Each structure stands twice: as C-alpha cells, then as structure tokens.
Amino acid sequence: MSLFVTFEGADGVGKSTIANLIYEELLKRNIEVIKTREPGGTRISEAIRDIILNNSYKEMDYRCEALLYAASRAQHVEEKIKPALKSGKVVLCERFVLSSLAYQGIGRNQNLDHIKAINEYATMGLEPDIVFIFLNKEETLLRKLENADRLERAGDDFHNKVRDFYKNLQKKDNYYFIDAWQSIDKVFSDTLEVLDNVGGLK
C-alpha cells in the first residue's frame, strides 16, 4: 500500500535521525519504502537546493526564495514522489509544504496565501497522509554556525518565528505532534506507533 509521510519541525529537532530510523525499520519489515528530502530529492531539485542554501547569495529576494522552493518541490513531486506512490511504496520525506509556510511564510513575513498558492500549483494538490511535527521544548536554539547554510544563518528572530509557527499549529486530521524532547528511542517508538496504527504498517 502507498503511504506519503512527511517529517516537519524547526531546525535541530531530530527529524533526520527519526526518518532514518523509521526507514531502516520498514526495510527490516520488507516494506517497499523510499526516503527523500526537501529541498532536493532529484537531480534538478538538488541543484536548486544548492542555490537556495548557498551563503554567497545574500541578496536573494524572499519571493525568489519561496519560488525556488516551490520549483524544487514541483520537480520532486512529479519525478520521485508521485511515481513511488503510484507503485505502492511508502514515501518518507523530510519537509514538505508545511516547511514553506513556516520558513518562507512566517519566518520571512510573507503572505501565507501566496505561499500556499505557489505550492498548490507545485504539488498539484498532493498532500501527505501523515505529517509528523516534532516539537522541542528547548527555548535556546542550538544551531551550528560553523558550516551553517544561508537559512541556518538567518538569525534568532527568524528561527524563533519558525519554531513558534510549529508550536502553535492547529491540529488537523493528518497532523501528529511528537515530543522531540524525549529520548531518541521514545521519539522513535512514538513515531512508529502512529505509522503502525494509523498508517497500517504493522
């Protein structure tokens, strides 16, 4: 059965760690699964990612940034995500449209309706079946500035807005909030429990 699962949250909450653990667990169960990320996931999308996160492009306009994310997503959806779902695979994706609302919408003080509109076009309405939102109670943002990319260097005000966006999200049917302040084992088990019970992966 096909299942589209996304992993969301502010920087440093452990999305990649849990996505990797879930991927390895599903492989052990002989479930057909792919793991991918945004921005990126395809040759073109990764090239766009390199532009978006490149520290040398300090002059990048916020609308340009938002459109580049949407362009990367459009290619990713058509080339990788939709074909995998059509073939009955589970797709695990680090970040999706919700990240654009958080980072390019709230973080960059852009009109959320505009961000939604360009991403509706980019995805042609594709939505995840399950959205994991990892929340960290820590108030201090722990980011490595050494080798940090353009978004990671955006400043505490930007990242505080992003974190607050996720923290204040209204519950939707496909949203599952995970306490990322717990041990990795507990975060993993909580996430897997949702996949088993809601996603039918037992």
Backbone bond lengths (Angstrom), bond angles and torsions (degrees), N, CA, C in turn:
res aa  C-N    CA-C-N  psi(-1)  N-CA   C-N-CA  omega(-1)  CA-C   N-CA-C  phi
1 M - - - 1.462 - - 1.517 110.10 -
2 S 1.332 116.18 142.60 1.462 119.67 178.87 1.524 109.95 -82.96
3 L 1.310 116.34 147.40 1.457 122.46 179.36 1.521 107.80 -154.26
4 F 1.332 116.52 127.84 1.458 121.71 -179.76 1.527 108.48 -107.51
5 V 1.327 115.26 114.48 1.468 122.02 -174.69 1.524 109.51 -121.57
6 T 1.331 116.83 129.76 1.463 119.90 177.99 1.520 110.65 -119.05
7 F 1.334 114.88 153.49 1.467 122.95 -177.84 1.527 107.72 -119.42
8 E 1.323 116.48 118.62 1.453 121.86 -173.16 1.524 111.82 -124.74
9 G 1.320 115.21 161.21 1.458 121.14 177.05 1.512 111.09 147.60
10 A 1.323 115.96 169.79 1.462 121.24 179.34 1.526 110.05 -69.39
11 D 1.320 116.17 168.65 1.462 121.14 178.41 1.525 110.50 -59.08
12 G 1.331 115.36 139.36 1.455 120.38 171.57 1.516 116.62 83.57
13 V 1.348 118.13 11.63 1.467 119.03 -178.85 1.530 112.90 -90.90
14 G 1.324 117.14 -3.34 1.461 119.69 175.18 1.517 115.84 96.92
15 K 1.327 117.33 18.76 1.474 121.31 -179.49 1.521 112.18 -56.23
16 S 1.335 115.85 -47.95 1.466 119.91 -176.65 1.520 111.86 -64.23
17 T 1.316 116.45 -40.63 1.468 120.87 179.36 1.519 110.82 -59.79
18 I 1.336 116.58 -47.58 1.466 120.51 -177.81 1.524 110.78 -70.56
19 A 1.323 117.17 -39.39 1.468 120.21 178.21 1.526 110.21 -59.96
20 N 1.326 116.78 -41.37 1.468 120.79 178.46 1.525 111.58 -64.62
21 L 1.336 116.71 -42.37 1.464 120.81 179.98 1.532 111.45 -65.40
22 I 1.327 115.80 -40.43 1.465 120.24 177.91 1.527 110.15 -65.14
23 Y 1.317 116.01 -42.95 1.464 121.12 178.80 1.529 110.80 -58.26
24 E 1.328 116.01 -47.24 1.469 120.70 -179.96 1.529 111.38 -63.77
25 E 1.332 116.84 -38.28 1.464 120.99 179.51 1.533 110.65 -65.50
26 L 1.317 117.26 -42.87 1.468 120.51 -179.17 1.524 111.06 -68.10
27 L 1.332 116.95 -34.78 1.465 119.61 175.37 1.525 110.54 -62.75
28 K 1.332 116.60 -40.71 1.470 120.61 178.67 1.525 111.35 -61.30
29 R 1.332 115.63 -30.56 1.470 120.80 -179.49 1.541 111.45 -85.53
30 N 1.311 116.17 3.55 1.469 121.73 -178.20 1.532 112.53 61.51
31 I 1.329 115.38 33.85 1.465 121.42 175.03 1.526 108.24 -90.87
32 E 1.313 116.19 133.55 1.463 119.80 177.86 1.522 109.01 -71.00
33 V 1.329 116.47 115.79 1.455 121.14 -173.05 1.519 110.30 -144.74
34 I 1.322 116.18 145.90 1.463 121.27 169.78 1.526 107.86 -125.72
35 K 1.313 115.84 151.31 1.468 121.60 175.79 1.516 108.20 -121.41
36 T 1.314 116.15 133.38 1.454 120.15 -177.35 1.526 109.16 -143.97
37 R 1.329 117.19 -176.77 1.466 119.25 -175.00 1.528 110.29 -149.79
38 E 1.320 114.38 163.20 1.459 120.55 173.67 1.529 109.56 -133.22
39 P 1.342 117.17 146.35 1.461 124.27 -10.70 1.523 110.30 -66.77
40 G 1.308 116.66 145.08 1.462 120.95 178.98 1.505 111.39 135.01
41 G 1.330 115.70 -156.90 1.450 121.02 176.76 1.512 115.25 98.74
42 T 1.333 117.58 -23.35 1.463 122.04 175.11 1.524 107.86 -135.87
43 R 1.320 116.30 169.51 1.475 119.65 -178.00 1.538 111.17 -58.91
44 I 1.313 116.66 -47.07 1.466 120.16 -179.40 1.527 110.66 -68.51
45 S 1.321 116.28 -43.70 1.462 119.83 -178.71 1.524 112.45 -64.06
46 E 1.343 116.30 -35.66 1.465 119.65 177.07 1.528 111.26 -68.77
47 A 1.340 116.48 -35.00 1.472 120.07 177.03 1.526 110.35 -64.82
48 I 1.349 116.31 -39.80 1.463 120.21 176.87 1.529 109.88 -66.51
49 R 1.327 116.85 -38.90 1.471 121.32 177.26 1.528 110.46 -56.65
50 D 1.326 116.03 -43.63 1.464 120.19 -179.09 1.523 111.32 -60.12
51 I 1.327 116.66 -36.07 1.467 120.75 178.33 1.527 110.30 -70.96
52 I 1.330 115.83 -47.67 1.469 120.41 -176.73 1.525 112.27 -58.17
53 L 1.332 116.34 -43.58 1.470 120.69 -171.46 1.529 113.73 -93.61
54 N 1.326 116.63 -1.11 1.465 121.21 -177.53 1.532 110.56 -70.21
55 N 1.322 116.33 121.85 1.469 121.31 -178.16 1.526 113.93 -63.99
56 S 1.316 117.16 -18.79 1.462 119.31 -177.79 1.535 112.23 -75.32
57 Y 1.342 117.08 -14.51 1.471 119.82 -178.81 1.523 111.47 -95.92
58 K 1.323 115.36 56.49 1.468 120.41 -177.80 1.525 112.54 -65.29
59 E 1.339 116.60 -23.79 1.462 120.61 -176.17 1.531 112.71 -84.06
60 M 1.331 118.51 1.72 1.465 120.83 -175.03 1.528 111.51 -59.06
61 D 1.318 115.54 125.92 1.457 122.17 177.61 1.535 109.61 -69.40
62 Y 1.318 116.80 146.86 1.461 120.20 -177.15 1.526 112.11 -64.26
63 R 1.334 116.86 -33.63 1.470 119.26 176.79 1.519 110.45 -67.88
64 C 1.313 116.13 -39.20 1.463 120.50 176.58 1.529 109.44 -60.69
65 E 1.315 115.95 -44.74 1.469 120.56 179.22 1.523 111.08 -59.06
66 A 1.322 116.83 -47.33 1.465 121.32 -178.97 1.527 111.46 -62.78
67 L 1.325 116.48 -40.40 1.466 120.72 -179.88 1.521 111.78 -70.18
68 L 1.322 116.69 -34.94 1.466 119.72 176.96 1.530 110.61 -65.71
69 Y 1.321 117.20 -41.64 1.462 119.92 176.31 1.528 110.34 -60.26
70 A 1.333 116.42 -44.01 1.457 120.35 -179.80 1.530 111.03 -65.25
71 A 1.330 116.95 -38.98 1.468 120.65 178.72 1.526 110.87 -64.44
72 S 1.316 116.55 -44.28 1.457 121.03 176.84 1.526 110.44 -59.26
73 R 1.325 115.49 -41.19 1.471 121.11 -179.07 1.532 111.53 -67.27
74 A 1.316 116.79 -39.72 1.467 120.15 179.88 1.526 111.03 -59.17
75 Q 1.332 116.26 -46.02 1.466 120.49 179.62 1.534 110.79 -65.67
76 H 1.318 115.28 -41.33 1.464 122.13 -179.34 1.531 110.99 -60.91
77 V 1.331 115.55 -46.46 1.465 120.89 -179.24 1.525 110.88 -62.38
78 E 1.334 116.55 -49.03 1.459 120.03 -174.40 1.530 112.95 -72.42
79 E 1.320 116.29 -38.60 1.465 119.68 -174.22 1.526 113.40 -85.93
80 K 1.323 116.31 -32.32 1.470 118.08 -171.46 1.523 114.40 -120.82
81 I 1.343 117.17 -51.99 1.462 119.40 -171.10 1.521 112.15 -70.63
82 K 1.329 117.46 -52.51 1.470 119.70 -178.23 1.533 112.93 -60.66
83 P 1.341 119.15 -45.48 1.467 118.46 178.26 1.535 112.97 -60.59
84 A 1.342 116.47 -38.13 1.468 119.46 179.21 1.525 111.06 -65.58
85 L 1.325 116.59 -43.04 1.458 120.14 178.55 1.524 111.21 -65.59
86 K 1.326 115.71 -39.50 1.466 120.38 179.83 1.528 111.34 -62.58
87 S 1.332 115.79 -32.03 1.469 119.61 -179.77 1.531 112.56 -86.92
88 G 1.343 116.52 5.45 1.458 120.87 174.41 1.513 115.81 87.58
89 K 1.327 117.07 18.80 1.463 120.33 -178.32 1.527 111.78 -90.41
90 V 1.336 114.42 159.43 1.461 121.44 168.75 1.522 107.03 -87.32
91 V 1.320 116.98 129.33 1.464 122.14 178.70 1.519 109.16 -110.36
92 L 1.320 116.78 118.98 1.464 122.92 174.73 1.517 107.61 -103.73
93 C 1.313 117.22 119.95 1.474 120.63 -175.16 1.528 110.78 -127.68
94 E 1.325 115.30 123.17 1.465 120.45 174.53 1.515 108.38 -79.14
95 R 1.313 116.03 108.71 1.464 126.70 -179.39 1.533 111.72 77.33
96 F 1.361 113.30 148.30 1.458 120.63 173.96 1.525 106.85 -156.16
97 V 1.312 118.95 -145.62 1.469 121.45 -172.73 1.526 112.56 -58.53
98 L 1.326 117.80 -36.18 1.464 120.88 -178.52 1.527 111.42 -57.29
99 S 1.328 116.90 -33.13 1.466 120.42 178.15 1.528 111.50 -65.99
100 S 1.322 117.07 -36.61 1.459 119.67 177.72 1.525 111.21 -67.45
101 L 1.334 116.47 -37.44 1.464 119.13 176.02 1.526 110.44 -63.95
102 A 1.333 116.13 -40.20 1.470 120.47 -178.75 1.517 112.16 -70.74
103 Y 1.330 116.20 -51.90 1.467 120.81 -171.93 1.526 113.41 -84.58
104 Q 1.332 117.27 -52.07 1.459 119.47 -177.68 1.527 112.13 -82.78
105 G 1.340 117.10 -27.13 1.455 120.06 177.37 1.515 112.32 -83.18
106 I 1.324 116.14 -74.76 1.468 120.76 -175.90 1.527 111.79 -70.18
107 G 1.330 117.40 -47.88 1.462 120.70 -177.55 1.512 113.63 -60.39
108 R 1.338 116.21 -39.47 1.475 121.92 -178.12 1.524 112.95 -96.93
109 N 1.327 116.93 5.48 1.471 121.74 179.41 1.528 112.35 57.86
110 Q 1.328 116.13 40.46 1.457 121.19 177.90 1.528 109.82 -99.96
111 N 1.330 115.57 158.38 1.458 121.84 -179.01 1.530 110.13 -64.12
112 L 1.327 117.08 119.60 1.460 121.07 -176.56 1.527 112.33 -63.33
113 D 1.320 117.14 -34.33 1.469 120.23 178.51 1.518 110.84 -63.40
114 H 1.345 116.96 -36.39 1.464 120.54 177.79 1.534 110.50 -67.32
115 I 1.331 115.70 -42.69 1.466 119.94 179.41 1.534 109.97 -64.01
116 K 1.324 116.71 -41.60 1.464 120.67 177.95 1.523 110.95 -62.58
117 A 1.327 116.33 -41.22 1.465 120.79 -176.30 1.527 112.28 -64.75
118 I 1.340 117.27 -45.82 1.468 118.57 -177.95 1.523 110.85 -69.41
119 N 1.327 116.34 -28.98 1.464 119.12 179.51 1.522 112.36 -82.17
120 E 1.316 117.28 -27.58 1.461 120.54 172.19 1.529 109.14 -62.26
121 Y 1.320 115.43 -41.95 1.471 120.35 177.54 1.526 110.50 -67.81
122 A 1.326 116.76 -42.35 1.470 120.90 -177.66 1.526 111.99 -63.16
123 T 1.317 117.09 -37.83 1.471 121.20 -175.44 1.525 112.70 -97.16
124 M 1.345 116.60 -10.24 1.470 121.92 -173.79 1.524 110.35 52.95
125 G 1.323 114.36 37.83 1.458 120.52 174.20 1.518 116.20 84.60
126 L 1.323 117.52 3.03 1.471 119.80 179.13 1.527 110.11 -65.40
127 E 1.327 116.63 129.57 1.461 121.83 177.98 1.524 110.11 -126.85
128 P 1.325 117.05 148.71 1.479 119.97 177.57 1.524 111.10 -67.56
129 D 1.323 115.13 150.56 1.466 120.22 173.14 1.523 110.41 -76.18
130 I 1.335 115.26 -37.22 1.464 122.04 -179.96 1.519 108.98 -134.56
131 V 1.326 116.16 128.97 1.468 121.90 176.45 1.525 107.78 -117.47
132 F 1.332 115.84 113.29 1.461 120.35 174.60 1.519 108.87 -89.35
133 I 1.325 115.94 127.17 1.462 121.30 178.72 1.517 107.41 -116.37
134 F 1.331 115.43 110.96 1.457 121.61 -176.65 1.525 109.50 -91.58
135 L 1.310 115.51 123.28 1.460 121.78 -177.49 1.514 110.45 -114.65
136 N 1.336 114.93 130.74 1.456 120.99 178.71 1.519 108.55 -111.64
137 K 1.323 117.40 128.80 1.469 121.23 -176.71 1.521 112.80 -75.43
138 E 1.315 116.25 -12.11 1.458 119.09 -175.01 1.519 110.76 -66.71
139 E 1.311 116.69 130.75 1.465 121.23 -178.11 1.524 111.95 -81.78
140 T 1.322 116.87 -30.89 1.462 120.43 -179.96 1.517 109.68 -84.20
141 L 1.308 115.92 127.83 1.458 120.28 -179.60 1.518 109.66 -80.54
142 L 1.310 115.70 120.93 1.461 120.46 -179.37 1.523 108.59 -100.20
143 R 1.310 116.83 96.45 1.458 120.79 179.97 1.521 109.05 -124.89
144 K 1.304 116.39 139.10 1.450 120.82 177.16 1.522 108.41 -82.01
145 L 1.323 116.42 113.50 1.461 119.14 179.88 1.521 111.40 -79.39
146 E 1.313 116.32 -24.89 1.454 119.10 175.80 1.527 108.02 -70.28
147 N 1.327 115.31 126.19 1.469 121.98 -177.11 1.527 113.01 64.56
148 A 1.344 117.60 17.91 1.461 120.70 178.22 1.518 109.99 -71.62
149 D 1.341 116.75 147.17 1.459 120.19 -179.95 1.533 110.62 -86.11
150 R 1.335 116.30 -177.67 1.466 121.46 -173.56 1.528 111.80 -62.03
151 L 1.329 117.63 -38.34 1.460 120.62 179.45 1.523 111.29 -72.94
152 E 1.315 117.36 -39.35 1.462 120.78 -179.88 1.521 111.54 -65.78
153 R 1.332 116.47 -24.00 1.465 121.48 179.83 1.530 112.86 -91.75
154 A 1.320 117.10 11.75 1.469 120.71 -173.48 1.525 113.93 -71.43
155 G 1.328 117.76 -12.73 1.455 120.15 176.16 1.516 113.72 105.75
156 D 1.331 115.91 158.78 1.465 121.01 -175.14 1.520 112.64 -65.64
157 D 1.330 118.16 -36.47 1.463 120.15 -179.52 1.528 110.20 -60.41
158 F 1.322 115.74 -45.18 1.463 121.88 177.58 1.525 111.08 -58.97
159 H 1.327 116.56 -50.39 1.468 120.61 -175.93 1.529 112.42 -71.64
160 N 1.331 117.35 -28.91 1.460 120.13 174.64 1.526 110.75 -66.34
161 K 1.336 116.26 -40.40 1.465 120.47 177.51 1.521 110.95 -62.49
162 V 1.335 115.70 -42.41 1.469 120.50 179.50 1.523 110.33 -62.40
163 R 1.337 115.82 -48.10 1.466 120.05 -179.32 1.526 111.21 -60.57
164 D 1.352 116.32 -41.98 1.461 120.17 -179.54 1.529 111.39 -66.92
165 F 1.326 116.59 -33.53 1.464 120.30 177.13 1.527 110.31 -59.05
166 Y 1.314 115.63 -49.57 1.465 119.30 -179.72 1.529 111.34 -64.88
167 K 1.321 115.51 -40.20 1.469 120.33 -177.32 1.527 111.56 -64.87
168 N 1.335 116.58 -32.15 1.463 120.96 -174.31 1.524 113.80 -101.17
169 L 1.326 117.19 10.36 1.466 120.30 179.54 1.523 111.04 -60.73
170 Q 1.320 114.69 139.15 1.457 119.71 174.48 1.521 109.35 -80.13
171 K 1.308 116.80 139.22 1.463 121.71 -178.15 1.526 111.01 -62.14
172 K 1.317 115.50 134.22 1.462 122.40 170.50 1.523 108.06 -121.50
173 D 1.316 115.70 165.45 1.462 119.88 -175.29 1.526 113.20 -57.68
174 N 1.344 116.59 -33.28 1.472 118.52 -176.59 1.530 113.03 -100.15
175 Y 1.338 117.77 9.04 1.459 122.31 178.51 1.534 110.06 -93.13
176 Y 1.326 115.86 133.55 1.462 121.53 175.93 1.522 108.62 -132.28
177 F 1.323 115.78 112.18 1.457 122.00 -176.13 1.526 109.86 -86.28
178 I 1.323 115.37 128.88 1.463 121.80 -177.65 1.534 109.22 -117.82
179 D 1.306 116.25 129.59 1.467 121.63 177.45 1.530 108.77 -75.90
180 A 1.321 116.16 102.32 1.469 121.27 -176.62 1.522 112.39 -82.16
181 W 1.331 116.70 1.43 1.467 120.97 179.02 1.517 111.14 -81.28
182 Q 1.327 116.30 -11.33 1.457 121.48 -179.62 1.536 110.34 -77.78
183 S 1.328 115.80 178.43 1.460 119.76 176.05 1.528 109.53 -65.21
184 I 1.332 116.02 157.32 1.465 120.40 179.31 1.522 110.42 -58.34
185 D 1.338 117.20 -41.19 1.464 121.10 179.80 1.524 111.64 -60.15
186 K 1.345 116.44 -41.37 1.472 120.30 -179.08 1.527 110.74 -71.54
187 V 1.326 117.17 -40.41 1.471 120.40 177.66 1.525 109.53 -61.70
188 F 1.328 115.72 -43.22 1.461 120.85 178.49 1.528 111.31 -61.93
189 S 1.334 117.36 -46.69 1.464 120.76 -178.01 1.527 111.51 -66.18
190 D 1.337 117.25 -37.71 1.473 120.94 178.06 1.532 110.20 -64.19
191 T 1.332 115.21 -41.43 1.468 120.47 -179.67 1.526 110.56 -67.57
192 L 1.313 115.61 -45.04 1.466 120.44 -179.10 1.533 111.03 -64.14
193 E 1.316 116.43 -35.32 1.464 120.59 179.81 1.532 110.68 -61.43
194 V 1.326 116.23 -40.81 1.474 120.01 177.91 1.519 110.05 -64.92
195 L 1.324 116.75 -44.56 1.469 120.54 179.80 1.520 111.24 -61.19
196 D 1.307 116.37 -40.97 1.462 120.48 179.88 1.521 112.27 -67.16
197 N 1.335 115.12 -46.99 1.476 119.48 -172.89 1.517 113.55 -83.65
198 V 1.323 116.84 -37.13 1.463 120.59 -178.23 1.528 111.03 -94.54
199 G 1.330 115.72 -42.75 1.455 120.07 -177.37 1.510 113.97 -83.65
200 G 1.330 116.16 -8.83 1.466 119.70 177.83 1.513 114.34 68.66
201 L 1.339 116.75 35.22 1.464 120.30 -176.72 1.525 113.47 -98.50
202 K 1.328 117.99 9.90 1.471 120.28 179.00 1.510 110.89 -60.99
